[in-house]
Amino acid sequence: MRIALASDHAGVELKSTLTDWLKDARHDVTDLGPNSTDSVDYPDYGKALADHIASNEGTMGIAICGSGIGISIAVNRNPACRCARVSEPLSAALARQHNDANVVAIGERLTGVDMAKAIVTAFLTTEFEGGRHQRRVDKLS
């Protein structure tokens, strides 16, 4: 699976942990930065992730900032992205199943590593249900 990750300075540690974990699981991973905790602006990295998702069909995204809120707003400004800010696995699975989300947003300051891995696992292993949900997703574009 192709997966791209981006964060701001408040999400670097979780992004690094998830990047290594996903690479160990043999996924094709693109880390869009940043790579230090020096202060950066989440809209810049949210846009970089959204642009990457929009130009690489089939790639799933993981966006991380302190709360997950700001970067999710930034990603969702691109009409090709459906980013869901989630805090537990059921919401991640439902975001895929009902909303065909292609990006999940997580808050490093609010989510432990084990929970983040559970969220990502649910997000990556759940398929879009389609059917009645497809017409609703179509209305988002």
Contacts in CASP RR format, 6 or more apart in sequence:
PFRMAT RR
TARGET T0000
AUTHOR 0000-0000-0000
METHOD contacts of the structure
MODEL  1
MRIALASDHAGVELKSTLTDWLKDARHDVTDLGPNSTDSVDYPDYGKALA
DHIASNEGTMGIAICGSGIGISIAVNRNPACRCARVSEPLSAALARQHND
ANVVAIGERLTGVDMAKAIVTAFLTTEFEGGRHQRRVDKLS
1 27 0 8 1.000
1 28 0 8 1.000
1 60 0 8 1.000
1 124 0 8 1.000
2 27 0 8 1.000
2 28 0 8 1.000
2 30 0 8 1.000
2 56 0 8 1.000
2 58 0 8 1.000
2 59 0 8 1.000
2 60 0 8 1.000
3 22 0 8 1.000
3 27 0 8 1.000
3 28 0 8 1.000
3 29 0 8 1.000
3 30 0 8 1.000
3 59 0 8 1.000
3 60 0 8 1.000
3 61 0 8 1.000
3 62 0 8 1.000
3 124 0 8 1.000
4 29 0 8 1.000
4 30 0 8 1.000
4 31 0 8 1.000
4 32 0 8 1.000
4 49 0 8 1.000
4 52 0 8 1.000
4 53 0 8 1.000
4 56 0 8 1.000
4 59 0 8 1.000
4 60 0 8 1.000
4 61 0 8 1.000
4 62 0 8 1.000
5 15 0 8 1.000
5 18 0 8 1.000
5 19 0 8 1.000
5 22 0 8 1.000
5 29 0 8 1.000
5 30 0 8 1.000
5 31 0 8 1.000
5 32 0 8 1.000
5 33 0 8 1.000
5 49 0 8 1.000
5 61 0 8 1.000
5 62 0 8 1.000
5 63 0 8 1.000
5 64 0 8 1.000
6 15 0 8 1.000
6 31 0 8 1.000
6 32 0 8 1.000
6 33 0 8 1.000
6 45 0 8 1.000
6 46 0 8 1.000
6 48 0 8 1.000
6 49 0 8 1.000
6 52 0 8 1.000
6 62 0 8 1.000
6 63 0 8 1.000
6 64 0 8 1.000
6 71 0 8 1.000
7 14 0 8 1.000
7 15 0 8 1.000
7 33 0 8 1.000
7 34 0 8 1.000
7 42 0 8 1.000
7 45 0 8 1.000
7 63 0 8 1.000
7 64 0 8 1.000
7 65 0 8 1.000
7 71 0 8 1.000
7 108 0 8 1.000
8 34 0 8 1.000
8 40 0 8 1.000
8 41 0 8 1.000
8 42 0 8 1.000
8 45 0 8 1.000
8 64 0 8 1.000
8 65 0 8 1.000
8 66 0 8 1.000
8 71 0 8 1.000
9 34 0 8 1.000
9 36 0 8 1.000
9 37 0 8 1.000
9 38 0 8 1.000
9 39 0 8 1.000
9 40 0 8 1.000
10 37 0 8 1.000
10 65 0 8 1.000
10 66 0 8 1.000
10 108 0 8 1.000
10 109 0 8 1.000
11 64 0 8 1.000
11 65 0 8 1.000
11 66 0 8 1.000
11 107 0 8 1.000
11 108 0 8 1.000
12 33 0 8 1.000
12 34 0 8 1.000
12 35 0 8 1.000
12 36 0 8 1.000
12 37 0 8 1.000
13 37 0 8 1.000
13 108 0 8 1.000
14 64 0 8 1.000
14 106 0 8 1.000
14 107 0 8 1.000
14 108 0 8 1.000
14 111 0 8 1.000
14 112 0 8 1.000
14 113 0 8 1.000
14 116 0 8 1.000
15 31 0 8 1.000
15 33 0 8 1.000
15 62 0 8 1.000
15 64 0 8 1.000
15 108 0 8 1.000
16 35 0 8 1.000
17 113 0 8 1.000
17 116 0 8 1.000
18 62 0 8 1.000
18 64 0 8 1.000
18 116 0 8 1.000
18 117 0 8 1.000
18 120 0 8 1.000
19 29 0 8 1.000
19 31 0 8 1.000
21 117 0 8 1.000
22 29 0 8 1.000
22 120 0 8 1.000
23 29 0 8 1.000
30 52 0 8 1.000
30 59 0 8 1.000
32 45 0 8 1.000
32 48 0 8 1.000
32 49 0 8 1.000
32 52 0 8 1.000
33 45 0 8 1.000
33 48 0 8 1.000
34 40 0 8 1.000
34 45 0 8 1.000
42 65 0 8 1.000
42 70 0 8 1.000
42 71 0 8 1.000
42 74 0 8 1.000
43 70 0 8 1.000
43 74 0 8 1.000
45 63 0 8 1.000
45 71 0 8 1.000
45 74 0 8 1.000
46 63 0 8 1.000
46 71 0 8 1.000
46 74 0 8 1.000
46 75 0 8 1.000
47 74 0 8 1.000
47 75 0 8 1.000
47 77 0 8 1.000
47 78 0 8 1.000
49 61 0 8 1.000
49 63 0 8 1.000
49 71 0 8 1.000
49 75 0 8 1.000
49 103 0 8 1.000
50 74 0 8 1.000
50 75 0 8 1.000
50 76 0 8 1.000
50 77 0 8 1.000
50 78 0 8 1.000
50 80 0 8 1.000
50 81 0 8 1.000
50 83 0 8 1.000
50 103 0 8 1.000
51 78 0 8 1.000
52 59 0 8 1.000
53 59 0 8 1.000
53 60 0 8 1.000
53 61 0 8 1.000
53 75 0 8 1.000
53 78 0 8 1.000
53 80 0 8 1.000
53 81 0 8 1.000
53 102 0 8 1.000
53 103 0 8 1.000
54 78 0 8 1.000
54 80 0 8 1.000
54 81 0 8 1.000
58 102 0 8 1.000
59 102 0 8 1.000
60 102 0 8 1.000
60 103 0 8 1.000
60 104 0 8 1.000
60 123 0 8 1.000
60 124 0 8 1.000
61 102 0 8 1.000
61 103 0 8 1.000
61 104 0 8 1.000
62 103 0 8 1.000
62 104 0 8 1.000
62 105 0 8 1.000
62 106 0 8 1.000
62 120 0 8 1.000
62 123 0 8 1.000
63 71 0 8 1.000
63 72 0 8 1.000
63 74 0 8 1.000
63 75 0 8 1.000
63 83 0 8 1.000
63 103 0 8 1.000
63 104 0 8 1.000
63 105 0 8 1.000
63 106 0 8 1.000
64 71 0 8 1.000
64 105 0 8 1.000
64 106 0 8 1.000
64 107 0 8 1.000
64 108 0 8 1.000
65 71 0 8 1.000
65 105 0 8 1.000
65 107 0 8 1.000
65 108 0 8 1.000
66 107 0 8 1.000
66 108 0 8 1.000
66 109 0 8 1.000
66 110 0 8 1.000
67 107 0 8 1.000
67 109 0 8 1.000
67 110 0 8 1.000
68 85 0 8 1.000
68 105 0 8 1.000
68 106 0 8 1.000
68 107 0 8 1.000
68 108 0 8 1.000
68 110 0 8 1.000
69 85 0 8 1.000
69 105 0 8 1.000
69 107 0 8 1.000
70 105 0 8 1.000
71 105 0 8 1.000
72 83 0 8 1.000
72 84 0 8 1.000
72 85 0 8 1.000
72 103 0 8 1.000
72 105 0 8 1.000
75 81 0 8 1.000
75 83 0 8 1.000
75 103 0 8 1.000
75 105 0 8 1.000
76 82 0 8 1.000
76 83 0 8 1.000
79 140 0 8 1.000
79 141 0 8 1.000
80 102 0 8 1.000
81 102 0 8 1.000
81 103 0 8 1.000
82 95 0 8 1.000
82 99 0 8 1.000
82 100 0 8 1.000
82 101 0 8 1.000
82 102 0 8 1.000
82 103 0 8 1.000
82 137 0 8 1.000
82 140 0 8 1.000
83 101 0 8 1.000
83 102 0 8 1.000
83 103 0 8 1.000
83 104 0 8 1.000
83 105 0 8 1.000
84 91 0 8 1.000
84 92 0 8 1.000
84 95 0 8 1.000
84 99 0 8 1.000
84 101 0 8 1.000
84 103 0 8 1.000
84 104 0 8 1.000
84 105 0 8 1.000
85 105 0 8 1.000
85 106 0 8 1.000
85 107 0 8 1.000
86 92 0 8 1.000
86 95 0 8 1.000
86 104 0 8 1.000
86 105 0 8 1.000
86 106 0 8 1.000
86 119 0 8 1.000
86 123 0 8 1.000
87 106 0 8 1.000
87 107 0 8 1.000
87 110 0 8 1.000
87 111 0 8 1.000
87 115 0 8 1.000
87 119 0 8 1.000
88 115 0 8 1.000
88 118 0 8 1.000
88 119 0 8 1.000
89 118 0 8 1.000
89 119 0 8 1.000
89 121 0 8 1.000
89 122 0 8 1.000
90 122 0 8 1.000
92 104 0 8 1.000
92 119 0 8 1.000
92 120 0 8 1.000
92 122 0 8 1.000
92 123 0 8 1.000
92 126 0 8 1.000
93 122 0 8 1.000
93 123 0 8 1.000
93 126 0 8 1.000
95 101 0 8 1.000
95 104 0 8 1.000
95 123 0 8 1.000
96 122 0 8 1.000
96 123 0 8 1.000
96 126 0 8 1.000
96 127 0 8 1.000
96 128 0 8 1.000
97 126 0 8 1.000
97 127 0 8 1.000
97 128 0 8 1.000
97 129 0 8 1.000
97 133 0 8 1.000
98 129 0 8 1.000
98 133 0 8 1.000
99 133 0 8 1.000
99 136 0 8 1.000
99 137 0 8 1.000
100 128 0 8 1.000
100 130 0 8 1.000
100 133 0 8 1.000
100 134 0 8 1.000
100 137 0 8 1.000
101 123 0 8 1.000
104 119 0 8 1.000
104 120 0 8 1.000
104 123 0 8 1.000
106 116 0 8 1.000
106 119 0 8 1.000
106 120 0 8 1.000
111 119 0 8 1.000
128 137 0 8 1.000
130 137 0 8 1.000
END
